[in-house]
Amino acid sequence: LSGNTRFITDNNNYIVDLKMEKIEKPFDLDIKLKGYAGIVETGLFCNVVDTVIAGVGNKVEVINKKRENKP
């Protein structure tokens, strides 16, 4: 919800924007959120990518997942 505008997916689900300063345990939060009735998906994308490029304040941060047993 932005102002009085509601955002709805192609499947008629609402999109809710939640601003958090820092997420200490994203995997735990992802599981907890998905445990609530009506929550279909989160934007945390756990186990989806190896590298994230994020705008943080006036900087760009590149976060690389530690690769275990990979060349």
Secondary structure, DSSP 4 states (H G I P E B T S, - for coil): -BTTB--B-TTS-B------S--S-HHHHHHHHHTSTT----S--TTT-SEEEEEETTEEEEEEPPPSS--
